Amino acid sequence: MENTYHIKSRFWISSKEGTYLGEGRVRLLQAIDKNGSISAASKELNISYRKAWKMIDIMNSQAKSPLVERQTGGKKGGGTVVTKEGKKAIASYLVLKEKCNAFMDQAFAEMDFND
């Protein structure tokens, strides 16, 4: 039986205050952007509403300006939005992830694990 190996990696962006961004937090931001609601996003990701809010609070407290803001009122009764800063954080993380994966794939290919 021949093995074909692949490499996987994950990374987090953190500060002395803790984790700022990581895979799960970016997924949460994307789900909030898609659904317009923390409740719907937390259900989609199968995490508790409380955990989602805690993650948002931590990100917002570390960011230059909030990544997520609550909106009240309106035709739909309000909701939650990912701010311009939040969308920039998502995009930056995804670019960094792509570059990290490309580097890891290249380094792994040079190690001849699949021979």
N, C-alpha and C positions, 0 to 999 in steps of 0.2 A: 504494500500500500504506500503510495507516494503522498507525502505531506506538502501542502502549499501553505506557507505561512504568510500572515499579514501582520502589520504592526498597527496598534491603536494607541492613542494617547489622549489625555485630557489635561487641561490646565486651568488655573484660576488666576484672576487678577486680584491681588489683595494689598492691604495696607496694614498699618499697626492696629487699625480699628477692626480688621477682619476681612472676610471675602467681600469684594466689591462686585465682580462679575465672574461667572463660570457658566458652564453649559446649561445647568438647570435654571439659573437666573435669566439667561438670555431666552430660553424657551418660555419662561413665564412672561417676560416682556413681549415676546412675539404673540403669545396667546392673548394677552390683554389687548394688544393692538388689534388683533383679529376680532375679538369678541366684544370689546368695549366695556368689559366688566371683569373685576377680580374674581367674583363668584364663578362666572362661566369659565374663566381661565383656569381656576384651581380645579374645577370639575374635569375639564379637558385633560389636565395634567395629572389628575388623581392625587392631588395634595390637598391638605386642609386649607380652608379660607384663612385661618389664623396663621398658618405657616407662610402662605403667600404674602399676607400683609407684613409679617415679620421680615421677609426677604426684601420687600419693597422699602420698608422703613430703613433697613440697613443700607440699601443702595442709595436711597434718597439722601440719607445723612452723610454719605461719603462723596456724593457727586457735587460738582460746582453749582448745578441747579437741579431741581427734581427731575427724575427720569419718568415718574408717573405722578399724575395729578387726578384728584377726584373732581368731578363736575356735578353740580346739583341742578335740579330743575330741567327745563326744556321739555320738548314734546315726548321724549322717551323717559322722562323722570330722572335724568342724570346718568352718570356712569363714571368710567375711569378711562383716561387717555394716556397714551405714551407720548411724552413731550418730544420736542425737537432734539433735546439733549439725550433722551432715551433712545430715539431712533438712531442718533449718531453713535451711541454706545453699542447698540446692536450691530450696526454696520462695521464699526471698528473691530469688535470682537470677531465677527465672521471673517473679516480679511485676515486678521491675525491667526485665526484657526486654520484658514486655507494655507497660509504661508508655513505654519508649523507642520501641518500634515505633509506638505510638499517636501519640506526639509527632512522630516522623519522617513518618508517613503524613499527618498534618495539615499539617505544614510543607511537604511535597512537594506536596500538593494545592493549596496556595496559590500555587505557582510556575507553574502552567499548562503543564507539560511535555506534557500529552496533548492540547493544542489544535491 
